[in-house]
Amino acid sequence: MVTDLLALATAASTSRERAAMSSPAITTVVKMLESLPEVVQDHVVEHLYEYLADLQDELQWDAVVKATQPQLVAAARRAKQAIAQGQATPLDYDKL
């Protein structure tokens, strides 16, 4: 199970993240896990899978927001302009 963790950590890292998460750091984490009973190792690895999946989702979200930033700014400006010109209507939450 510990080798699964090492493979997971390596696969989930980009080259820049690999530089930040040095091999000695991964080795230390693996040694720490190896000292735990296998049942606990399995539990920790499950949490790490979930954590890394969430982290990858956040990184993807950040990339999408960054890529669409100009469009988001333009939409906000159009909305502000429409409000200033009296062309916008308040959102009725009961109609959602």
Secondary structure, DSSP 4 states (H G I P E B T S, - for coil): -HHHHHHHHHHH--HHHHHHS-HHHHHHHHHHHHTS-HHHHHHHHHHHHHHHHHHHHHHHHHHHHHHTHHHHHHHHHHHHHHHHTT------GGG-
